[in-house]
């Protein structure tokens, strides 16, 4: 199975990702779940149109509130934890491939879906940030400076195994006990330390520095980090490819929805809101 989670600000990118998955992913026989967090009826229909030719299944997070009510997750901030909640939200067993919405499928991912976990609890790509960023992340997590730090934007795991071990719940409790910049990703690296299979970079290709087009061309899954393609200021080498697929979606004639500056402001606002929420729920001595 394949899953993605999205709210309104990321709906366009999710739509383009779904369209690229249909066009390039070689997965038309694979169930594709989209977990929607507060999406309008119109947006759901737009996303459904993008998923034409896929075995598409929409899951409304609001309708599954009871599935996550026992977890320390307030409903408005559940979106960042959805990848951890998938075993609670999706019935059935088998392999799950989670994809962030700000992704472009450039080549077939059939090989990835058939990759064995080899006894690990998950598979992911080592983060494409600079070595000093990894060192800072590991210092924050009290790990060795050279320990592999994984990006959670492409994450493969077995649903039943995660249910049996309560992996997602462990990660959520870990994230809630800390105050990390990337709460879900840091929690995954803590809880699954030494139990994540390292995938080839082509399955989640990105860099904090601009990559040349020939390097990007070799990638099967392209992750728009740090520049997002919903801004005309996007500097990513594959921005034109994104626009070409966008032109086949309901977003084809719509204006760009964000800028780098606005995205950072929104991110800071969410972080402040979360810190205020945590202070309110801490019991008085």
Long-range contacts (C-beta under 8 A, 24 or more apart in sequence): 1-30, 1-31, 1-32, 1-33, 1-90, 1-92, 1-94, 1-95, 1-96, 1-97, 1-159, 2-27, 2-30, 2-31, 2-32, 2-33, 2-96, 2-97, 2-98, 2-99, 3-32, 3-33, 3-34, 3-35, 3-83, 3-86, 3-90, 3-96, 3-97, 3-98, 3-99, 4-32, 4-33, 4-34, 4-35, 4-98, 4-99, 4-100, 4-101, 5-34, 5-35, 5-36, 5-37, 5-79, 5-82, 5-83, 5-98, 5-101, 6-34, 6-35, 6-36, 6-37, 6-39, 6-47, 6-101, 7-36, 7-37, 7-38, 7-39, 7-79, 8-38, 8-39, 8-40, 8-43, 9-257, 9-258, 9-266, 10-101, 10-102, 11-39, 11-43, 11-46, 11-47, 11-101, 12-230, 12-246, 12-249, 12-251, 12-254, 12-257, 13-101, 13-102, 13-103, 13-224, 13-228, 13-229, 13-230, 14-47, 14-50, 14-101, 15-46, 15-47, 15-50, 15-249, 15-250, 15-251, 16-50, 16-104, 16-229, 16-242, 16-245, 16-246, 16-249, 16-251, 17-99, 17-101, 17-102, 17-103, 17-104, 17-105, 18-47, 18-50, 18-51, 18-54, 18-56, 19-50, 19-51, 19-245, 19-248, 19-249, 20-104, 20-105, 20-106, 20-245, 21-51, 21-54, 21-99, 21-105, 21-109, 22-50, 22-51, 22-52, 22-53, 22-54, 23-105, 23-245, 24-105, 24-106, 24-107, 24-108, 25-105, 25-108, 25-109, 25-110, 26-108, 26-109, 26-110, 27-54, 27-109, 27-110, 27-113, 28-53, 28-54, 28-55, 29-55, 30-55, 30-113, 31-55, 31-57, 32-56, 32-57, 33-57, 33-58, 33-59, 33-90, 34-58, 34-59, 35-59, 35-61, 35-82, 35-86, 35-89, 36-60, 36-61, 37-61, 37-78, 37-79, 37-82, 38-62, 46-249, 46-250, 46-251, 49-249, 49-250, 50-249, 50-250, 59-89, 59-90, 61-89, 64-88, 64-89, 71-169, 71-172, 72-172, 72-173, 72-176, 73-172, 73-176, 74-277, 77-270, 77-273, 77-274, 77-277, 80-183, 80-184, 81-168, 81-171, 81-172, 81-175, 81-183, 81-184, 83-152, 83-155, 83-184, 84-167, 84-168, 84-169, 84-171, 84-172, 84-184, 84-187, 84-188, 85-168, 85-172, 86-159, 86-162, 86-168, 87-159, 87-160, 87-162, 87-163, 87-167, 87-168, 88-168, 90-159, 92-159, 93-158, 93-159, 93-160, 94-158, 94-159, 94-160, 95-156, 95-157, 95-158, 95-159, 96-156, 96-157, 96-158, 96-159, 97-154, 97-155, 97-156, 98-152, 98-154, 98-155, 98-156, 98-157, 99-153, 99-154, 99-221, 100-153, 100-154, 100-223, 102-153, 102-223, 102-224, 102-225, 102-228, 102-229, 103-153, 103-154, 103-221, 103-222, 103-223, 103-224, 104-221, 104-222, 104-224, 104-229, 104-238, 104-241, 104-242, 104-245, 105-220, 105-221, 105-222, 106-216, 106-217, 106-219, 106-220, 106-221, 106-222, 106-238, 106-241, 107-219, 107-220, 108-220, 109-203, 109-220, 109-221, 111-220, 112-156, 112-199, 112-203, 112-220, 112-221, 115-156, 115-197, 115-199, 117-156, 117-157, 117-158, 117-197, 118-197, 120-195, 120-196, 120-197, 121-157, 121-161, 121-162, 121-165, 121-167, 121-192, 121-195, 121-196, 122-155, 122-156, 122-157, 122-167, 122-188, 122-192, 122-195, 122-196, 122-197, 123-155, 123-156, 123-157, 123-196, 123-197, 123-198, 123-199, 124-150, 124-151, 124-152, 124-154, 124-155, 124-156, 124-188, 124-196, 124-197, 124-198, 124-199, 124-204, 125-150, 125-151, 125-154, 125-198, 125-199, 125-200, 125-201, 125-203, 125-204, 126-150, 126-151, 126-198, 126-201, 127-151, 128-201, 128-204, 128-205, 128-206, 128-207, 128-208, 128-223, 128-225, 129-207, 129-208, 130-208, 130-209, 133-208, 137-186, 137-189, 140-180, 140-186, 141-180, 141-186, 141-189, 141-190, 143-189, 143-193, 147-193, 148-196, 148-198, 149-189, 150-185, 150-188, 150-189, 150-196, 150-198, 151-185, 151-204, 151-206, 151-223, 152-182, 152-184, 152-185, 152-188, 153-204, 153-223, 153-225, 154-199, 154-203, 154-204, 154-221, 154-223, 155-188, 156-199, 167-191, 167-192, 176-278, 179-275, 179-278, 181-271, 210-235, 210-236, 210-237, 211-237, 212-237, 213-237, 213-238, 226-260, 227-260, 228-258, 228-260, 228-263, 230-256, 230-257, 230-258, 231-256, 231-258, 231-259, 231-260, 231-263, 232-256, 233-259, 233-260
